[in-house]
Amino acid sequence: MSEQAGSQEPLVSGLAHICFTVADLQRSIDFYCRQLGMTPAFEFRRPDGTHYGQYIHVGGRNFIELFIGELAEPAQGQAYRHLCLEVPDIERAVAAFRERGVEVGEIKLGGDQSYQAWLEDPDGNRIELHQYTPTSKQAASFS
């Protein structure tokens, strides 16, 4: 598992998960699973059986990790801005999420030539829905 000199294999191969502290664990699980259609992966439980955390499967090897806790004010100078979820059909995703009661903004073509629409989770974390196009600036990175 050590990297050999001259190896072309990247040191980082992907984004494994993003973790949020949430005020109401079940409300957040419902939002990500019932409203956004993701799948619960596994739970974190204390020895007394108390459910205090949840992994949510986003797709592939990507997860959202949720832990119940006291929400703090954003730290001064905090750099976090949003979570971005790739969707294959943004119009279908936005329509389905709205049917499930999620407030989603209008679909726009971003400066990167990808479609985007915005929403928030129950704790106010901003989420971008992102659909690549043939002219997306990111296309050079994965084509």
Secondary structure, 3 states (H helix, E strand, C coil): CCCCCCCCCCCCCCCCEEEEEECCHHHHHHHHHHHCCCEEEEEEECCCCCEEEEEEEEECCEEEEEEECCCCCCCCCCCCCCEEEECCCHHHHHHHHHHCCCCCCCCEECCCCCEEEEEECCCCCEEEEEECCCCCCCHHHHC
